[in-house]
Amino acid sequence: MTTEQAKAMARSWITAWNSHDMDAILSHYTGDLEMNTPYILSIMNDPSGTLHGNIAGGGPAFPHSCDPLS
């Protein structure tokens, strides 16, 4: 990935985040995602604080009903 490609990807992610568009945000992640955050505890009720797996399309690891941006 070139510097310009990385900057374009970062701009795209920031735009998606700021628009609160979950599909656009999730499109930046692959199926083998692993995310650690204390918010997983409250959003997903998972004591590990770790999100694993497919999140695209609101898959089982991250249903759209658990929108962290709301």
Secondary structure, 3 states (H helix, E strand, C coil): CCHHHHHHHHHHHHHHHHHCCHHHHHCCCCCCCEEECHHHHHHHCCCCCEEECCCHHHCCCCCCCCCCCC
